[in-house]
Amino acid sequence: MSRFQILKSSVLLALIAGGTTIDRVKLITAVGEKAGSVDCIDSIGNLGSLREWFVIFNDEKSRESFLKNDVLEVNDQQFDIHTPFQETKTIRLLGIPSTVSDDVVRSFVSKWGTVMHIECETLPHPYRRIKTFVRRVRVRFTNKEAEQNVPISIKIAGLSISVHLEGRQQVCYRCKGSGHIKKDCKVLKCRVCKRFGHDDPDCHVYASYANITRLDDVDDQVNDQDVNYEEQECSAVHIILI
């Protein structure tokens, strides 16, 4: 039996704002107010993540009534309300200046799913007011296929933006392989045919002009940012703090 089959009758509360310290009494009270009564709640719990809480109701009518709400507020916390198969994940857009508006970002990201929240990441204390060139977006996907359609990079206003999807393996912009990034790529590239996976001076694979151009472009592409953007950010912070 799959996780979906086990939880298909539940409602998922995904924390999208506020701290991760959960007051279960207040959470249950808030759910009861939206559903009509706490008596309609059968059980509530999580599967290891304090950001995801599953509510199982005693009857389908109460569940459907609760699902008519989009957001549940508990003090300063906000929970996205949806069915379990609708995953809510964080997408980080790397290399996007703060001068690019959230509306522009929303217009791109909404093609992949429902945008729940957008914010600029900031530097650590004591420089939290200073924004970085990383935009964090919470997106709700209707199914796994929609999530898999998120590209590894996009262009906004002529800028090449790396797209990091929560839970997705690292992708190398050089060889297009997974599990590593460009600066760590050790995949061979043939000097004759310009293809990846081998390097044979006697290679007889025909190297067309289009193929050579395309692969050379890929080699110089977006992921010069991927020379690990996080490491660059950390270095910048270190310099400031010193």
N, C-alpha and C positions, 0 to 999 in steps of 0.2 A: 504494500500500500504506500502511495506517494505522500509527500508532505501536503500537497494540494488537496488530496482526497481526505486526509485527516482534518485539515483546517478549513475546508470549503464552506462550512456552515458558520464560520466565525467572522468577525470584523477585525481588521488590522488597524491599530492606532500607531502611526509612525511619528515620532517626535521630530518636529521641524524647527522648533525654536525654544530657547530656554535651557536650563540645566538638566542634567541626567538623574538628579536625585528625585525619585518618584514617591509621592505620598499616595499610597494605594487607596486610603480612605477617601481623599479628595478626588482621586481619579474615578473611583466607583460612583461617588456622589454625582460628579459631573456627567458621567455616562447615563446614570439613572434619570437625571433631569432632561437629557436629550431624548431618551427612549421612552419616558413616561413614568417609570418607576424602577427602583433598584431591584424589586422583586422579580423582574423579567430577566435578570442576569443569572446565568447558570454558573459561569466560572470566568476567571481572568488570570492571565499569566504571560510570561515571556519564554523564549527559547534560548536564552543566554545573552541577548542584546537588550540593554535598558532603553534602547531607542525604538523597540518594536514590541507592542503589547497586543495580545489577542483576546478578544471578548467573545464568549459563546453565550448566546441567549437561549431562553427556555422555549421560545416559539419564533417562527419565521416572521410573524407580523411585527414583533418588536424589533427584530433585526432590520427589516426593510425600513421601518420608521426611523431607526438610528442612522441608516445609510443615506438618508435624505440630507443629512448634514455634511458639510465639506470639512469643517475644522472643529476640533474640540479644544476649548481653552480651560486650563487649570492654573490659576494664578498667572505667573509670567510664562508658563509653558504653552506651546501650541502643538496639537497632534493632528496630523492629516488622517482623515477617515476614509478607508476604502476596503474593498474585498482583498483577500490574501494574494490572489494571483496578480494584482496590480502592484508591482514593485515600485517603491520610491527610493531612488538612489541619488548620490551626489556626483555631479559632473564638474570637473575643474578645468577651466579654460586658461591655458598658460600663454603669457605674452600679449595680453590685451590691456592697453592703457586705460586708466580710470576715466579718461575723457570720452571713451566710447560708452554711450548711455546704456542703462539696463534694458530700455525698450528695444534697442538694436540687438542686444544679446538675446532677448526674449524672442524676437522675430526669427532668429536662426534655430534656437534650441527647441522652440515649440513645434518644429517639424518632426521631432523625435518623440515627444510626449508632452504631458501637461506640466507647465512650469509652475512650481509651488512657491519658490523663494529664490531671490538672487541677492548676492552680496559680494563686496570686494574683500579679499583677505587683507589683513593688516599685519604690520610688524609686531613682534613681541613687546611686552612691557619694557621700558617706559614709553615706547613709540607707537602705541596702539592706534593713535589718530592718523598715522601715516599709512596710506593704502599701498598695496603691492600691485603688480600687473597680473594678478591671478583673480579670476572671477569664479565664485563658487555658486553653483546652481542646483537646486533640488528639483528633480524631475520625476513625475509619476508615469510609469510605462504600463500600457494596457496588457501587454503580453511579452513573452521572452523574445519573440521575433522583432518587436519594435525596439527592444533594448539592444539587440544584436546589430541593428541598423545604424547605431551611432558611429560616425566615422572617427578615424584617429586624428584627423586634422581638418580644419576649415579655413576659409579666407574671409576676413571681415575688413572692409575698407582697405583692401589691398594687403593686409597683414596676414601672415600665415600663423594660425593659432593651433597649438597642440591641444587635443581633447583627451583628458584622462577620465575614464568612467570607473566609478567605484566597483571593485571586484573583478575588473577586467585585467587580464595579464598584460604586462608591459609589451609594447609593440615597437620593433626597430624600424625606423623610417628608411634605413639603408637597404636592408635585405627583405623587409616586410615580414620577417619572422617574429615569433612571439617569445616571451620569456626573458628578453634583454632589451637594452636600448642602444642607440647608435654608437655611443662612445665605447661600449663594451663589445661591439659586434666583431666576431672572429670568423664570420662566414667568408669563404674564399670568393673572390671575384675574378673571372677569367679576363686576362688582358687582351685576348683575341676576340671573343664573341661578346664580351661585356656582360655576361650573365653570371648569376651567383650560384655557388655550390661546387665550383671546381676552378682550377687555374692550370690549364694545360697549354704550353707553348705550341703544341702541335694540334690544337683544337681545330676541327673542321666544320664547326657549326657556322653557318652563314650569319655574319653580323651586318644587318641592314643599317642604313643611316638613321632611320627612325628609332630602331632599337637602341643604338649607341647613344643617341641624343636623349632618349627618354630615361635610360638608366643613369646616365651622367647627371641629368637634372635631379633624379631621385637622390643621388648620392650627396648632392649639395643642398637638399631641400630643407623643409621646416625644421627638421630635428637638430639643426645646429643649436636650437633652443634646448633640445633634449640632451645636450651635453651636460646634463642634468640641471634642469631649471631650479629644482629644490636646493641643490648644492650651491648654485649661484646666489640664491636668495639668502641662504644661511651665511655665506661668506660676506655678503653685503651687510647683514645684521651684525656680524662679528666685528667688522671694521668700524661700524657706527658706535658700537658699545665700547670698543677700546678707545 
